[in-house]
Amino acid sequence: MNRSSQPLFSGAHTDVPPTYEMFKEEHEVAVLGAPQTAAPVTTTVINIRSETSVPDHIVWSLFNTLFLNVCCLGFVAFAYSVKSRDRKMVGDVTGAQSYASTAKCLNIWALILGLLLTIVFIIICATGSVMIFQAVSESAKSYGGH
């Protein structure tokens, strides 16, 4: 088939570039048209690997490692995130998803435990400072009264 000898679109619009509508109509005619030969129709299947986006949660893991590293959960999550990124680079999508899922779970636990411990620490500091203030004021009253 020599493409240069057959124009794609014939008619009065030969000097104008074809529009999307014209190409779409030509494509529909080619697809919906009846087969030109009596030979059996063969099909070809082309598997195109789509680039699936597997989040490796490496930034979240790094944050948890630096700031909320309760029981080393942030560090372990960071290790799984790196493993997930390595699997993704090799092309093992299933392995990358498995490591990423584990890293996500560890990050969630590190975040929850880190926030809970931070809140408990703030409560202890606040109540401790109130207790110290009360003890100092009672001590001052008892020395001032004698």
C-alpha positions as a Markdown table, in Angstrom:
| # | Residue | x | y | z |
|---|---|---|---|---|
| 1 | Met | 0.0 | 0.0 | 0.0 |
| 2 | Asn | 1.6 | 3.2 | -1.1 |
| 3 | Arg | 0.3 | 6.0 | 1.1 |
| 4 | Ser | 1.8 | 8.8 | -1.1 |
| 5 | Ser | -0.3 | 7.7 | -4.1 |
| 6 | Gln | -3.7 | 7.7 | -2.3 |
| 7 | Pro | -4.9 | 10.9 | -0.6 |
| 8 | Leu | -6.4 | 10.4 | 2.8 |
| 9 | Phe | -9.2 | 12.9 | 2.2 |
| 10 | Ser | -10.4 | 13.6 | -1.3 |
| 11 | Gly | -12.6 | 16.5 | -2.3 |
| 12 | Ala | -12.5 | 20.3 | -2.3 |
| 13 | His | -10.6 | 20.6 | 1.0 |
| 14 | Thr | -7.2 | 19.2 | -0.3 |
| 15 | Asp | -5.3 | 22.3 | 0.6 |
| 16 | Val | -6.8 | 22.6 | 4.1 |
| 17 | Pro | -5.5 | 20.3 | 6.8 |
| 18 | Pro | -8.1 | 17.7 | 7.9 |
| 19 | Thr | -10.1 | 18.5 | 11.0 |
| 20 | Tyr | -10.9 | 16.1 | 13.8 |
| 21 | Glu | -14.5 | 15.6 | 12.6 |
| 22 | Met | -13.4 | 14.6 | 9.1 |
| 23 | Phe | -10.8 | 12.1 | 10.4 |
| 24 | Lys | -13.4 | 10.7 | 12.8 |
| 25 | Glu | -15.9 | 10.2 | 10.1 |
| 26 | Glu | -13.3 | 8.5 | 7.9 |
| 27 | His | -12.3 | 6.2 | 10.8 |
| 28 | Glu | -16.0 | 5.2 | 11.5 |
| 29 | Val | -16.5 | 4.4 | 7.8 |
| 30 | Ala | -13.4 | 2.2 | 7.8 |
| 31 | Val | -14.4 | 0.4 | 11.0 |
| 32 | Leu | -18.1 | -0.1 | 10.2 |
| 33 | Gly | -17.6 | -0.9 | 6.6 |
| 34 | Ala | -18.2 | -4.4 | 5.3 |
| 35 | Pro | -15.2 | -6.7 | 4.8 |
| 36 | Gln | -13.8 | -6.4 | 1.3 |
| 37 | Thr | -12.5 | -10.0 | 1.1 |
| 38 | Ala | -14.0 | -13.4 | 1.8 |
| 39 | Ala | -11.0 | -14.5 | 3.8 |
| 40 | Pro | -11.5 | -15.2 | 7.5 |
| 41 | Val | -11.0 | -12.2 | 9.8 |
| 42 | Thr | -8.0 | -12.5 | 12.1 |
| 43 | Thr | -7.5 | -10.3 | 15.1 |
| 44 | Thr | -4.4 | -9.2 | 16.8 |
| 45 | Val | -4.3 | -8.4 | 20.4 |
| 46 | Ile | -1.7 | -5.9 | 21.6 |
| 47 | Asn | -1.2 | -5.8 | 25.3 |
| 48 | Ile | 0.0 | -2.3 | 26.3 |
| 49 | Arg | 1.2 | -2.1 | 29.9 |
| 50 | Ser | -0.2 | 1.0 | 31.4 |
| 51 | Glu | 2.0 | 2.8 | 33.8 |
| 52 | Thr | 0.1 | 2.2 | 37.0 |
| 53 | Ser | 0.9 | 4.7 | 39.7 |
| 54 | Val | 1.9 | 2.9 | 42.9 |
| 55 | Pro | 2.3 | 5.5 | 45.7 |
| 56 | Asp | 5.3 | 4.5 | 47.8 |
| 57 | His | 4.6 | 7.0 | 50.6 |
| 58 | Ile | 8.3 | 7.8 | 51.0 |
| 59 | Val | 7.7 | 11.5 | 52.0 |
| 60 | Trp | 5.2 | 10.5 | 54.6 |
| 61 | Ser | 7.6 | 7.8 | 55.9 |
| 62 | Leu | 10.5 | 10.3 | 56.0 |
| 63 | Phe | 8.3 | 12.7 | 58.0 |
| 64 | Asn | 7.3 | 10.0 | 60.5 |
| 65 | Thr | 11.0 | 8.9 | 60.8 |
| 66 | Leu | 12.1 | 12.4 | 61.6 |
| 67 | Phe | 9.3 | 13.6 | 63.8 |
| 68 | Leu | 7.0 | 10.7 | 64.9 |
| 69 | Asn | 9.3 | 7.7 | 65.2 |
| 70 | Val | 7.4 | 5.9 | 68.0 |
| 71 | Cys | 8.8 | 2.4 | 68.5 |
| 72 | Cys | 10.8 | 2.9 | 65.3 |
| 73 | Leu | 7.6 | 2.6 | 63.2 |
| 74 | Gly | 8.6 | 5.6 | 61.1 |
| 75 | Phe | 11.9 | 4.0 | 60.3 |
| 76 | Val | 10.4 | 0.6 | 59.4 |
| 77 | Ala | 7.8 | 2.4 | 57.2 |
| 78 | Phe | 10.6 | 4.3 | 55.5 |
| 79 | Ala | 12.4 | 1.0 | 54.8 |
| 80 | Tyr | 9.2 | -0.5 | 53.3 |
| 81 | Ser | 8.7 | 2.7 | 51.2 |
| 82 | Val | 12.3 | 2.3 | 49.8 |
| 83 | Lys | 11.6 | -1.4 | 49.0 |
| 84 | Ser | 8.3 | -0.3 | 47.3 |
| 85 | Arg | 10.2 | 2.2 | 45.2 |
| 86 | Asp | 12.8 | -0.4 | 44.3 |
| 87 | Arg | 10.2 | -2.9 | 43.2 |
| 88 | Lys | 8.5 | -0.2 | 41.1 |
| 89 | Met | 11.8 | 0.6 | 39.3 |
| 90 | Val | 12.3 | -3.1 | 38.5 |
| 91 | Gly | 8.8 | -3.4 | 37.1 |
| 92 | Asp | 7.3 | -5.6 | 39.8 |
| 93 | Val | 4.0 | -3.8 | 40.3 |
| 94 | Thr | 2.5 | -6.4 | 42.6 |
| 95 | Gly | 5.5 | -6.4 | 44.9 |
| 96 | Ala | 5.6 | -2.6 | 44.9 |
| 97 | Gln | 1.9 | -2.5 | 45.9 |
| 98 | Ser | 2.5 | -5.0 | 48.7 |
| 99 | Tyr | 5.4 | -3.0 | 50.2 |
| 100 | Ala | 3.5 | 0.3 | 49.7 |
| 101 | Ser | 0.5 | -1.1 | 51.5 |
| 102 | Thr | 2.7 | -2.2 | 54.5 |
| 103 | Ala | 4.4 | 1.2 | 54.5 |
| 104 | Lys | 1.0 | 3.0 | 54.6 |
| 105 | Cys | -0.2 | 0.8 | 57.5 |
| 106 | Leu | 3.0 | 1.5 | 59.5 |
| 107 | Asn | 2.8 | 5.2 | 58.7 |
| 108 | Ile | -0.8 | 5.3 | 60.0 |
| 109 | Trp | 0.2 | 3.6 | 63.2 |
| 110 | Ala | 3.2 | 5.8 | 63.6 |
| 111 | Leu | 1.1 | 8.9 | 63.1 |
| 112 | Ile | -1.6 | 7.8 | 65.5 |
| 113 | Leu | 0.8 | 6.8 | 68.2 |
| 114 | Gly | 2.9 | 9.9 | 67.8 |
| 115 | Leu | -0.1 | 12.2 | 68.0 |
| 116 | Leu | -1.4 | 10.4 | 71.1 |
| 117 | Leu | 1.9 | 10.5 | 72.9 |
| 118 | Thr | 2.3 | 14.2 | 72.0 |
| 119 | Ile | -1.2 | 14.9 | 73.4 |
| 120 | Val | -0.5 | 12.9 | 76.5 |
| 121 | Phe | 2.8 | 14.8 | 77.0 |
| 122 | Ile | 1.1 | 18.2 | 76.6 |
| 123 | Ile | -1.6 | 17.1 | 79.2 |
| 124 | Ile | 1.0 | 15.9 | 81.6 |
| 125 | Cys | 3.1 | 19.1 | 81.3 |
| 126 | Ala | 0.0 | 21.3 | 81.7 |
| 127 | Thr | -1.3 | 19.4 | 84.7 |
| 128 | Gly | 2.2 | 19.2 | 86.2 |
| 129 | Ser | 2.7 | 22.9 | 85.9 |
| 130 | Val | -0.7 | 23.6 | 87.6 |
| 131 | Met | 0.3 | 21.1 | 90.4 |
| 132 | Ile | 3.6 | 22.8 | 90.9 |
| 133 | Phe | 2.0 | 26.3 | 91.0 |
| 134 | Gln | -0.5 | 25.1 | 93.6 |
| 135 | Ala | 2.2 | 23.5 | 95.7 |
| 136 | Val | 4.3 | 26.7 | 95.6 |
| 137 | Ser | 1.4 | 28.9 | 96.5 |
| 138 | Glu | 0.4 | 26.7 | 99.5 |
| 139 | Ser | 4.0 | 26.7 | 100.6 |
| 140 | Ala | 4.1 | 30.4 | 100.4 |
| 141 | Lys | 0.9 | 30.7 | 102.5 |
| 142 | Ser | 2.2 | 28.3 | 105.1 |
| 143 | Tyr | 5.5 | 30.2 | 105.5 |
| 144 | Gly | 3.7 | 33.6 | 105.4 |
| 145 | Gly | 1.3 | 32.6 | 108.2 |
| 146 | His | 4.0 | 31.7 | 110.8 |
